Amino acid sequence: MTDTKHKTFIIGGISGGIGETLAHLWSAEGHQVIGFARDTQTLHALSERLPNAELHACDSTDPTALNALFQQISDTHGQMDAYVHAIGSILIKPAHSTSDDDWASTLQANLSSAFYALRAATKHMAKQRHGSCLFFSSVAAQIGIPNHEAIAAAKGGIEAMVRSAAATYAQRGLRINAIAPSLTDTPLAQPMTQHPKMLQASKQMHPLGDINQPEEIASLAQWLTSDAARLVTGQVFAVDGGLSKIAPKPKL
């Protein structure tokens, strides 16, 4: 079920695998898609694949720049129906091998950027008394996975933030949710997905025997930000092939 009324949707990290896929889904429905990413060269190439999208260069870890962008969007378009924060990083290291810089950059790229975006988006959505915000956690925040301490801490913080924000803004008509995928075949994950042994090991970890495709995650994001999900808030949806809830498959 999709929205028939044309809306204004914003994607942080539109140049990523999930962000771009979602942008195509929304554009196909005739919605106004506005996206931002940090890399201007990537955005230039993306503009050819998404000719109807409005693209901006913005660093999500810079709260001043992010606030200015959301103000510009509000001034230009007058409303924000949904914001999706498809921004993050992957760090696979045990705690004793994680440097101070590793820790700081993981928190900044994942948790801090999400909070800055939440703050910027809800400032405007609360005034219009409607809107939806969607963030991304990880299966690593749902179940203990070796060598994921820093990223699990950052993503776990996002889940807690989502629940609190959902409570804060429910009376103002805002919905705040998250998706917690396992490994997804995106450019960010290429160091793992393009390594045959690592990819096979990842698939074997999943009870359903496969990893996610961007389209599968983007389709859930599309639904969660639609009117069909109008009573869904404060939720974290695991899309992980059963990894976080089902015992591992026995080795035969």
C-alpha positions in Angstrom: 0.0 0.0 0.0 1.5 3.3 -1.1 0.5 7.0 -0.6 -1.5 8.5 -3.4 -1.0 12.1 -2.2 2.3 13.6 -3.4 4.6 14.2 -0.5 8.0 15.6 0.4 10.4 13.0 1.5 14.0 13.6 2.7 16.8 11.0 2.6 20.1 11.4 4.5 22.7 9.3 2.8 20.9 9.2 -0.5 24.0 8.1 -2.3 24.2 4.8 -0.4 22.7 1.6 -1.5 19.5 1.7 0.6 19.1 5.5 0.3 19.3 5.5 -3.5 17.0 2.5 -3.8 14.4 4.2 -1.6 14.7 7.4 -3.6 13.8 5.5 -6.8 10.8 3.9 -5.1 9.5 7.3 -3.9 10.2 9.0 -7.2 8.3 6.3 -9.1 5.2 7.2 -6.9 5.6 10.9 -7.9 6.8 12.2 -4.6 9.2 15.1 -4.2 12.5 13.5 -3.1 15.2 15.5 -1.4 18.5 13.9 -0.5 21.9 14.8 0.9 25.2 13.2 1.1 28.8 14.3 1.9 30.5 13.5 -1.4 29.8 16.0 -4.1 31.2 13.8 -6.9 29.0 11.0 -5.9 26.0 13.3 -5.9 26.8 14.5 -9.4 26.8 11.0 -10.7 23.6 10.3 -8.8 21.8 13.3 -10.3 21.9 11.5 -13.7 20.2 8.4 -12.2 17.7 10.5 -10.2 16.9 13.5 -12.4 13.8 14.5 -10.5 15.4 14.5 -7.1 16.7 17.6 -5.3 20.3 16.8 -4.1 22.4 18.7 -1.6 25.9 18.3 -0.3 25.9 18.2 3.5 27.9 16.5 6.2 25.5 14.8 8.6 28.1 15.0 11.4 28.0 18.9 11.2 25.0 20.0 13.2 25.2 23.6 12.0 25.2 22.6 8.3 22.4 20.1 8.9 20.2 22.6 10.7 20.7 25.1 7.8 19.8 22.5 5.2 16.5 21.5 7.0 15.7 25.2 7.4 16.3 25.6 3.6 14.1 22.6 2.8 11.3 24.0 5.1 11.5 27.4 3.5 11.4 26.1 0.0 8.9 23.2 0.3 6.8 24.2 3.3 6.5 20.7 4.7 8.5 17.5 5.5 6.4 14.4 5.4 9.2 11.9 6.2 12.9 11.8 6.9 15.0 8.6 6.5 18.5 8.6 8.0 20.3 6.0 5.8 23.7 7.0 7.1 26.3 5.0 9.0 29.5 3.0 9.0 30.7 -0.5 9.7 33.5 -1.3 12.2 34.4 -4.9 12.9 37.1 -4.9 15.7 37.2 -6.3 19.2 37.2 -3.7 21.9 40.9 -4.1 22.7 41.8 -3.3 19.1 39.5 -0.3 18.8 41.4 2.9 19.0 40.1 6.2 20.4 39.7 7.5 16.9 37.8 4.3 15.8 35.4 4.7 18.7 34.9 8.5 18.2 34.3 8.1 14.4 31.9 5.2 14.9 29.8 7.2 17.4 29.9 10.3 15.2 29.0 8.6 12.0 26.2 6.6 13.5 24.7 7.9 16.7 25.6 11.6 16.7 24.6 12.0 13.0 21.3 10.3 13.8 20.6 12.6 16.8 21.5 15.7 14.9 19.1 14.8 12.1 16.4 13.8 14.6 16.7 17.2 16.3 16.7 19.1 12.9 13.7 17.2 11.5 11.5 17.2 14.6 12.0 21.0 15.0 10.0 21.5 11.8 7.7 18.5 11.9 6.5 19.3 15.3 5.3 22.7 14.1 3.3 21.1 11.2 2.1 18.4 13.6 2.7 15.4 11.3 5.7 13.6 10.0 7.7 10.4 10.2 11.4 9.8 11.0 13.2 6.5 10.3 16.6 5.4 11.4 18.8 2.4 11.0 20.1 0.2 13.7 21.8 -3.2 13.2 21.4 -6.8 14.0 24.6 -6.2 16.1 22.4 -4.3 18.6 19.9 -7.1 18.7 22.2 -10.0 19.5 25.8 -10.4 20.6 28.1 -10.8 17.6 31.9 -11.0 18.1 34.0 -8.0 17.3 31.1 -5.6 17.0 31.5 -3.7 20.4 31.7 -0.2 19.0 29.1 -0.4 16.3 26.8 -2.3 18.6 27.0 0.5 21.2 26.3 3.1 18.6 23.4 1.3 17.0 22.0 0.4 20.4 22.0 4.1 21.2 19.9 4.7 18.1 17.3 2.2 19.2 17.0 3.8 22.6 16.8 7.3 21.0 14.0 6.1 18.7 11.9 4.8 21.6 12.3 8.0 23.7 11.7 10.3 20.7 8.6 8.3 19.8 7.2 9.0 23.3 8.2 12.6 23.1 6.6 13.4 19.8 3.6 11.1 19.6 1.2 13.8 20.9 2.5 16.1 18.1 1.6 13.6 15.4 5.1 12.4 14.7 6.2 8.8 14.3 9.7 7.6 15.0 10.9 4.1 14.0 14.0 2.1 13.1 15.0 -0.8 11.0 17.8 -3.2 12.2 19.1 -5.1 9.2 21.8 -7.8 9.2 24.5 -7.6 6.5 23.1 -6.0 3.3 24.6 -6.0 -0.1 25.4 -2.3 -0.5 28.6 -0.5 -1.5 29.3 0.1 2.2 29.5 -3.7 2.8 31.5 -4.5 -0.3 34.7 -5.5 1.7 32.6 -8.4 3.1 30.2 -9.1 0.2 32.9 -9.2 -2.4 35.1 -11.6 -0.4 33.7 -15.1 -1.3 34.7 -16.7 2.0 33.4 -13.9 4.1 30.1 -13.7 2.1 29.6 -17.5 2.5 30.3 -17.3 6.2 27.8 -14.5 6.6 25.1 -16.4 4.7 25.7 -19.4 6.9 25.1 -17.3 10.0 21.6 -16.6 8.9 18.9 -19.2 9.6 17.3 -18.4 6.2 20.7 -18.8 4.5 21.1 -15.4 2.8 21.9 -11.7 3.3 19.7 -8.7 2.6 19.3 -6.9 -0.7 18.9 -3.1 -0.7 15.4 -3.4 -2.3 14.2 -5.5 0.6 15.2 -2.9 3.2 14.0 0.0 1.1 10.6 -1.5 0.6 10.1 -1.7 4.4 11.3 1.9 4.8 8.8 2.9 2.1 6.0 1.3 4.0 7.0 2.6 7.4 6.9 6.2 6.2 3.6 5.7 4.4 0.1 6.4 5.6 -0.4 2.6 5.8 1.8 2.6 8.9 0.1 5.6 10.6 -0.2 3.7 13.9 3.4 2.4 14.0 5.8 4.3 16.2 8.6 3.5 18.7 9.4 0.2 16.9 12.6 -1.4 15.8 12.1 -3.9 12.9 14.7 -6.6 12.5 15.3 -7.8 9.0 18.1 -10.4 9.5 17.0 -13.7 8.1 16.1 -14.9 11.6 19.7 -14.2 13.0 18.6 -12.3 16.1 15.7 -14.6 17.1 16.3 -18.1 15.8 19.0 -20.6 16.9 21.7 -21.2 14.3 21.2 -23.9 11.8 23.0 -27.2 12.8 26.0 -28.1 10.7 25.4 -31.2 8.7 
